[in-house]
Amino acid sequence: MRVERILAGLDPEQRTAVTAPAGPVCILAGAGTGKTRAITHRIAYRVTAGEIAARHVLAVTFTARAAAELRARLGALGVPGVQARTFHGAALRQVRYFASRLLAGREMPELLDSKVRLVTLAAARVGLRTDRAAARDLAGEIEWAKSSLVEPGEYVVAAAKALRETPHDPAKVAEVFAGYEKVKRANGVIDFEDMLRAAVWGIEEHPDVAEQIRAQYRHLVVDEYQDVNPLQQRLLDVWLGGRDDLTVVGDASQTIYSFTGATSAYLIDFPRLRQDAVVVRLVRDYRSTPQVVGLANAVIRQARGAEARLRLELVGQRPPGAEPDLRIFPDEPAEAAAVAVRCRDLIAAGTPAREIAVLFRTNAQSEAYEKALAEAEVPYQVQGAERFFERPEIRQALVALRAATRSTPGETPLVPAVVEALAAVGWAPEQPPPGGAARESWEALAALVQLAEEYAATPVLLPIGEAASVERPVSLADFCAELGRRAAAQHVPTVEGVTLASLHSAKGLEWDAVFLVGLSDGTLPTSYAKTAEQVEEERRLLYVGVTRARQWLWLSYASARSPGGRARRPCRFLPQFDRSGAGRTVDAPAGSRKPDRRRTQVVSCRVCGATLLAGADRKLGRCATCPSDLDEELLDRLRDWRARVAGAQKVPAYVVFTDATLLALAERRPTRPAELLAIAGIGPRKVALYGDAVLALVDGVRVDDVLLTEESEPTPG
């Protein structure tokens, strides 16, 4: 009866996995298909049926949270006593238990929580000065090498072979790696990779230890098997000692940590290396609505590479829900403000704030959403990272900006003043440095510059009478005060709120409502994804994001980073939406600082009728591949006019109109203001400033005559 209770409620595929005979079992489990249910019920079934004893099972996971979940579920099934631990937790427990034998009476070394301090010392000894971000990147390279079983002398070749983007010259990284090992030994400490290596060494070199461990753990289960690295696989192999009672569960389409050394190769090769393996595919998705599942399938269906061989076509099991909501906004502030308003509406309608998540590609993107949610009085929490104004580099930058207010001449334009102040903390506007942590710090500081650009577009009003005022440019002191206000609003502690998280840190989590934001090419996939394998990992990252949503999914991107900025294309991984799926209009949210009353509608190609998603294509009103009817002479005159206007206003040319907008004007040749407004990226403000001049140029008027007309008109106000 207990066995039947354990099997009750399982679908046919889960039941096959649970009742598979002893031996190698590979469970390919798609997102939301009940993988934890399958492995816990498999353990409980075998224990209850008398095949194994609970104390002889070792279930290995990648997070303490997942291990605790396994233990809780097994306890609820009446099977206590199973060891469910992380790789590091299991290795640490074994090394400590056998320390007297392995260390010949010596005390066990202290375990390092972080490599950063010792890496900084090692870098200094080889003449390399590092800040905290650079030290974190070097520590990451050392972790990758040690997890990949690469020694310091092998690093240069291994890094080249793996196409690593190293934070410094590979030979210099190898020197730091070797120096780190020496400093570590001199301080009598070990790191987490050493702990795994010690466990491997203890079993390989001490037959009595190997015999005792293998007698204790006779049946092994590994969760998230697509995320194991070579060192973890080596430990798993010595635990097994040639035996084959191994159950693994994983999803190759959720392989998103290869930069850390994780590889799905062991999952992919499992059936080939174990000829008698039972392979079960779980495809019934119990998490998400069929609409969300359909989009997830569409995203991953185009995948290529080794992981695609194990691609699963999910089948939604929940009742139908809303279609995924695709939104296109003129700029990032409008996108963030709209997300905040929608979050507020969902909470007002009864969705708990903890069941809403806003997911983005990089942590540096969080600031816009922290600000928008704070202004909308929506509580939030940042998952897996500091809030924007709590980041060390941002705190340091705020100090530098405040100091610069005392030495910067008052007439200095805001953006150059901010760039110059940030130079004091090592930031430069060129390309970001190599290395993930250093690049993330650079992008966070770049976000401050972007804030300055947006803030500079809003002059300060000075009253000169009861009903009149004059404008003055914003100063660096004004900007510092604005940053102080934003920081104060975002530092209010919250017990429960909307989750802000990167796509990487969202892995393994789920929410009722998910906003996937900033889905523009160059952000997702990141512009740093150069190889086909890296691009495919970015596709899988979007797939992971989509599959976090249970009921309601929003996908959005901004046609430009800031108002009037350079046009961007949408994420290439999004399948083309039909008109019914993308036909909702987008109003700028009420209460935003610079409300944009335009409605961003679905735009169809005027040549072939296809739905246009890319910002540049929407401006042109046609697909990039459809024939052009460009008036090149008009385009030349528009460029000449823009250059002269920009020169007179002392602003970059793109502030007047972007190249894509000029191209659209020369192709579409508008003859009235309404036709100007129909071009994506041109709003009422641009029409008021430049509309008459552009229409005159389209009508054939010479540039000199247009400029002369503008000069002869009285200045407004």
N, C-alpha and C positions, 0 to 999 in steps of 0.2 A: 504493500500500500504506500509506503514511503517513496519507493521508486516511482510509482505511478504519479504521485503528487509532484515529484520533481519534473516529470516529463509533461505534466499537464500544462497546456497553454503555449507550448512551443510550436512554431511553424514547422513544416516538413524539413526544411534545410537545417534549422537549428536542431531539430531532433536527430538528424543524421550526424551532425557534429557531436552532439552530446553522447550518443550511443556508439560512436566509432570504436572499434576494438583497440586494445593497447598497441602502441607503436606510434610512428610518426603521423601526425595529423596537422594539416595546414588549413586554417579557416580564413578564407578571403572575405573580409567583412566590410561592406560599404558603410558610409556614414549613416548613422541612425538605424542600423539593421539589427542591433541587439547583440553586439559582440561580447560585452561584459556578461550579459545574461547567458550567452552560449558557453563561455569558459567556466563561469561559476557553476552552472548546472552540470557541465561535464564533470567537473571535480566532484560535486555532490553526488551525482549519479554513480560514479565509480566507487566512491567511498561507501555509499549506502548499499550498493550491490555487492560489496565485499571484495571488490577487485584490488583495492588499495586501502591503506590506512592514511588518515588525514595528516599524521605527523611525518609521513614520507613524501609529502607533496611540497614543492617549492614553486610558487608563482611569482614571476618577476615582472615588474612594471617600470615605468620611467619617472613617475612622480609619486611622492608620499601620499598625495590625495587619492590617486588611483589605487594604490596599495590598500589604503584604509577602506575604500569603497569595496574592494574585493573581500576583505575580511568581514565587513559588515554584511554583505550579501550572503556569504557562506555561513555566517552565524545565523542569519534568518532562515536559511535552508536546513539548519540543524547540523552543520558540519563545522564546528570550531576546531582549532588546532592546526589549520593549514598555515604554513609560513608564506605570507604575501609581503614582499619587500621590493625596494628598488635594487638595481644592480649594485650600487654603491653601498646600500644598507646591508645587503646580504654579504658582500665581500668584507665589510668592516666587522660584522658580527663574527664571521669565520676567522678572520685574522686575529681579532682580540681573543677568541676562544682558544686558538692554538698558539698564542704568542709565546708561551713558555717553551714550546718545542721549536718554533720557527726562529726565535730571537736568541736562543741559548741563554736565557736568563736576563738579557738586556731589557730595559724598559721600552715599551712601544713608543715610537716617535709621535709627537703632536701632529694632528691633522690640520693642514692649512684651510682656512675658510676661503681665502682669495689669494691669487698669485700676484696681484698688482704690485704690492710693496716690494717683493723680492725681484720681480721683473724690472722694476724701476732701478733697483740697486745694480742688477746685472747689466742693464743697458748703460748706466753711468760708467761702469767699469770698462766698457768697450767704446767709450766716447760718444754715446748716443744720449742726448737730452730728450726726455719725454715728459709730456703732461699726462694727466690721468687717462684721458681718452686714448692717447697713443699707447700707454702702458697696457690698457685693456685690450687693444688690438694685438699687441705682441703676446699677451697672455692667451688670447684666443688662438693665435697661430701655434703656440706651444701645446695647447690643449688638443688642437686638431692633429698635430704631429704625434703626440703621445697616444691619442686614441686610435690613430692609424698605424701604430707600431713602427713609427719612424724615429730613428735616433738623430741626435744633432748633426753627426757627420753625413747623414743621408738626406738632410732636409732640403738642400738646394735642388737636388735631382727630383726628389719626390714632389716638391712644390711646383716645379716646372711641369712635371708629368700630370699633376692634378689641375693645372691651369689656375693656381691660387693667385689671387690679387693680394700681394703681400704688402704690409704697411711700410716696409723699408726694403732696401735691396736684399734679396734672399740670403746672400752670404752674410750680411750684417745680422739678419734675423737668426741665422744659424749660430752666430757668435753669441747673441743674447741667450739663445736656447741653451747652449753649452754653459754659459756663465750662470744662468738660472739654476741649472742642476748643481753646480758647485756651491753656490750661495745656499741653496736648500740643504745640501748635505752638511755644510758648515754650521747651519743653524739647527740641525737635528730635527728637521720637520719633513713631512711627506705631503704630497697633494692627492687629490682624489684618483687621478690616473695611477699613481704609485700604489694606492690601496688596491685597485683592481689587479695590477701587476703582481703585488704581493700575494694576493689570493691565488693567482695562476701559478706563480712560482712555488708557493707552499704545496699545492697539489701535485705539480709536475716533479718536484725534487724530493718530496717526502711521501713515500708510498703509504706509510701508516696514516698520514693525514688524508691522503686520497681515498684510502679504503674506508675510513670513518665517515667522511663527507658523502661518499657515494652510497654507503649503507644507509645513511640518514635520508638523503634525497634521491629517491628512486624514480620519481615522476616529475617532470619539469613542464611548466607552462610559461610562455613568454607572450606578454601583451605588446601591442604596437611594434611588431617585429620588423616593420619597414624602417624603424628608426635606430636599429642597433649599429654600432660601429665595430671595426675589426677587433679592438681590444675586448669589448663586451662579448663578441662572438667567440673569441679565444677562451674567455672565462666559461662561457656556456659549454664549449666543447670539452673542457677539462672536468666540468661538473658531470657531464654525461659519461665520459670515459669509454666511448664506443657504444654505449647503450642507445636505444632508439625510442624510449617511451617519452616522447616530446610532443607537446601541442603548441603550435604557434598561431597567433592571430594577427592580421595586419591588413592594410589597404595601400597598395602601391600608389594609388591616386592621391594619397595624403602624405607623400614623401616631400617634406618641406624644410628639412634640416640638414641637407647634404653639406652645407658650408661648415658644419661642426664636425664632420667626419661620418655622420650617419649615412647608411647606404641601404637601399632596398634590394641590393643584389642577393642577399641571403634569403629574402622572401621569394624573390623571383626564381632563384635556383633550387629552392627547397624540393619540389617534385623531381627535378633531374638528379639531385644528389642522393635522394632517398626514393629508390624506385618503387617501393611498396607503400609510399605515403598515400593517405586518404586526403583528398582535396575537396573541401566543401565551400561553395560560394553562397554567401548571405546577401541577398539583393532586395529583400522586402524592407522598405524604409518606413519605420514607425514614428520618426521624428517630425518630418516635414510634410506639408500639404503636397498633393500631386503637382501643383503649379511650381512650387519651389524645386521639387525633385526633377521636373521636366527641364528647368533651367540648368540645374546642376549637370544633368546628363548632356545637355547641349554644350556646356562649357568644356566638359572633359572628353566629349566624343571626338574632338579634333586633335586630341593629344597624340604626340609622337614619342618615339624612344622606347627604351626597354620597359619602363613602367607601364606604358600603354598596353603591353601584352596581357597584363592582368586587370585591365580596365573592366569595371562592373557597370552594367546598365541597371540602375535602381528602379524599383517599382513602388510608387507611393501607396501607402495603406490607409492614410487618413482621409477623412471627408474632404471634398474640394474646398478651396479657399480662394483668396484674392490672387489675381495675377501679380507677378513681380512688377514693381512700379519703377519704370525708368524715367529719370528726370535729368534735364539738361539746363544748366544755369549759365548766365553770362559771365560770372566770376565766382571765385571761392567764397568771399564774404556772403554773397547771396545764397550760395549753396549751404553754408553753415547755418545761416539764419533760418532758412526753410527747414532744415533738419531739426533745429531747436523748437520751432513752432509745432512741427509734427509730433515731436516727442511730448511736448506739453499737451497737445490734443489727445494723444494716446493715453497719457496718465489721467487726464480729466475724464476720459471715457471708461476708465477702470483697469487699464493695464498697469500692473505694478512697475515702478521705475526700475526695479532690479531685473525685470524681464525684458528690458530694452537695451540694445547695444549699438554703438556707433564704431565701426571697424574701418581702419585705414592701413595703408602700406607701411608707413614709417611713423615713429613716435613724434617726429618734428611736426607732423600734420595736426597734432592734437590741439594746438593753441587756439586755432580759429573756432573749434567746437567747444572748448572750455569757455571761451569768451561768449559765444552765442548762447550756450546753455545758461551761463551765469546771468546774462542780460534777460533771458526769458524766465528766470527764476526757476529753472529746472535743476534739481540736485543731480550730481554726477560723481563718479569715482573713476580714477585712472587705473587700469589694470596693467600690472607688469612693468610700470615705469613711473617716474616722478611726474607730478603735474608740471606744466610747462615752466611756470615761474619758480618752481622748486629745483629745477635742474641746476647742477653746479655751474655750468658754463653760463647759464642765464643770470644767475645771481652775481657772478663775477662781471658779466657785461653790464648789469644795472649799476654796479659800483663805478665802472669805467665811464658810463654815460653821465652819471651824476657829477663825477669829477670833471668831465669835459665841459660841463655848463659854465665852469668858472674861467675857462681859458678860451673858449670858442667865441669868436666875434659874433655879435648879435645878428649881423646881416648874412651870415653863412646859411645857405639853403639847408633844410633839415636833412635830406638823405646823405649828401656829402659829409655833413657833420657827424651823422651816426656811423657812417663807414669809417671815418677817420678815428672816432672814439673806439670802435671795435678793433682797430689795428693794435690798440694797446693790449688786447687780450689774445693777439695772434691771429685774428680773422682777416682774411683777404677775399675780395670778391671773385677771384679766379676760381677755377675748377676745385671742387672739394678734394681733400687729401684721400689717399687710399686707406683702406681699413674701415670696417663697419662702424666702430665706436667713434673714431675720429670724424668720419663722414657725417654721422648722426649729430655730433656736436656742431660741426660746420653748418649743417642744415638748420639746426635750432637757431643759431646766430643769424643765418640768412633770413629766417622767419622774422626776426626783429627788424631787419632792413626792409622786408616787405611791409611790415606794419608801418614803418616810417613813411614808405611810399604812399600807402593808403591814407595815413594821417595827414601827410603834407597836402593832400588834395582838398582838405577842409580848412579854409582860413578861419582865423579867430575874428569874431565880430566885436568891435569896440564901440560902445554907445557914444554919440556926440550930441545927443539931444533927446527929447522925449520920444520922438518917433523916427529917429534916424541913427544910422550906425555906419562905420567904415570897416573895411577888412584889413587885416595885417597877416603876413605869413606866419605860420606856426614856427616856434623856436624849439631849440633842443630842450630847454627847460619845460616848455609846454608838453613835449613828447615824454619826458621823464615823469611828469605829473600824471599823464595819461597811463603810462605803464604802471605806475603806483596804484592807480585806481583799479586797473585790470587785475593786478596781482592781489589786491585786497579782496576783490569780488570772487576770485578763483580760489582763495585760500580758506574760504569758509568750510569748516569740516562738515561732512555728511555721513550719516549712518547708512543710508540706503540711497542709491541713485542710479541713473543711467550709466552703463558701463562704457567707458572709452578705452579702446584697446587696439593694438596692432594685430594684424591678421595672424602673425606667428604666435602671439600670446593668447589668441582666442582658440587655438587648437584644443580639442577635447571639451569645449564648453558649448552651451546652446542657450538660446533665448527665444521668447515668443516673437519679438519684433527685432529685426536686424537692419541697420543702415550700412550699406557698403558705399563709402564716399571716396571722392578723389580718383575716380576710375578713368584716368587719362593716360594715354601712352606716354611713357617716360617716367610715370609714377608706378603704374602697374600695366605691363611689366616695367620694372625700374630700368632706367637708361644704362645702369651698370651691368645688366644681364647681356653679355656679349655672345656667349656660345649658345648653340641650339639646346644643350642640356640645361643651361641657366634659364633660358626663356621658358622651357617646359616646366621648370620648377615654379616659375612665376604663375603659369597657368594653373598649376595644382594649388597654389596659394589662393587664387580666386575661387577655385572649387571648394576649398576648405571654408572660405568665407560664406559662400552661398549656402552650404550645408549646415551652417550654425543656426539658421532660421527655422522656427517651427511653423509659424502661421503667416507672418507678414514680412515681406522683403522689399527693401528700397535700394535701388542702385542709381548712383548719380555721378556726374562729373561737371566741371565748369569749363566753358569754352575758352576761358582765359584765367590766369592766376589772379589778376587784379583788374578793376574796371579799365577798359580800353587797351588791355595788354595783348600780347601776342597770342594768336589762336592756337589751340591744341586739338589733338584728335582723341577720340574716345579709346578706351582699352580695346586692343585688338582681339581679345579673347571673348568679348561679348558677342553672341550671335545676333544677326540682324533681326530687330524686332519688327513685327508687322504693324500696320497702322492701328489696328484695334488695341494692340498691347502697348503702344507707345503714344497713343493719341491724346493723352491728358495734357492740358495746358498747365503751366507753372507760373503762378503769381508770386511776385516778390513778397516775402512775409511782412506783415504789418509790424511796425516798431523797429525796423532795422535802421541803422544810422543813415544810410543813403538808399532809401527805398527805390526800387526800379519797377515802375508800373507796367513795363512791357510784359507780354505774355509769350513765353517761349513755347512755340507750338511745333508739332511735327512738320518738317519741311520735306517735300517730295522733289525729286530730281525733275527739272523742267524738260529734260530730254527723254529719259526712260521711265520716270514715275516711281523709282525706288525711294524708300524712306532713307533720309540722310541723317546720320548720327554725328559724323565728324564735323567739328566747328568750321574748318576751312571749306568743306563741301556745302555746309548749310549757308555760308556766306555767298558762295558762288551760285547756289541754287541748282547745282548739278553734281553728279558723281565725278570723281577725279578722272575716271576712265572714259567718260562721255565726251563727245566732241565739243570744242570751245568755239565761241563766236566773239573772241576778244578783239576789241578795238585798240590796237597797239599804240596808235597816235594819241588817243585819249589817255591811255595809261601813262605815256611819257609826260603829257601835260599835267596829269594828276600828281605824278611824282615830283615834277618841277615845282608846282604850287605847294605841295606838302613840305618840301625842303625849305622853301622860302618862309612859309608860315612858321614852321618849327624854329627856324633861325631867328625870326623876329621875336618869338615868344620865349626863346632860350630854353626849349624843352627837346627831348629826343623826338625824332620823327614819328616813331610809333605811337606817341601820346596823341598826335593829331589823328592819324588813322594807321592801322597796321597794313603791312604789305598785302595780306589776304583781303582786307577790306577794299584797298585800291583795285585789286584784281577783280573783285566782285563788281565794283562800280563800273569798271571798263568793260565788263562782260554784259552786265544787266542794263546799263545805261538808263537809270531812273530819270523820270521827267517831272516828278512832283514829290513833295515831302512824304506822302504816304508810301511811295515806292522806296524811298530811302529807309524808312522805318521797317520795311519788310526785309531788309538785309540784316541778317543776324550780326549783332555786335554794334549796330548803330541805334542809339536811343534818342529820346527827345533832346537831351543836352547837346549831343553832337550835331543834331539837326539845327538847333538854335544857333550854335556857334559857326557851323560851316555849311549848313544846308544850301543857302543861296549861292555861295561860291561854287559848290560842287555841281548844282543844277545848271549854273551858267557855263561851267567848263564842259559838261555833257552836251550843252546846246551849241558848243563850238566857240564860245568866247575865249579870247586869248588870255593867257595867265596874267600878263602885265595889266590888261584892262580890268580883270577881276580884282587884282590886288589894289589897283587905283580906285576902284569903286568902294572897296572896303575902307581904304584910308580916308575917303571923302565923307563917309557916313559919320554922324555924330556918335561920340562914345556914350553908351547907355549909362544912365544915372548921373 
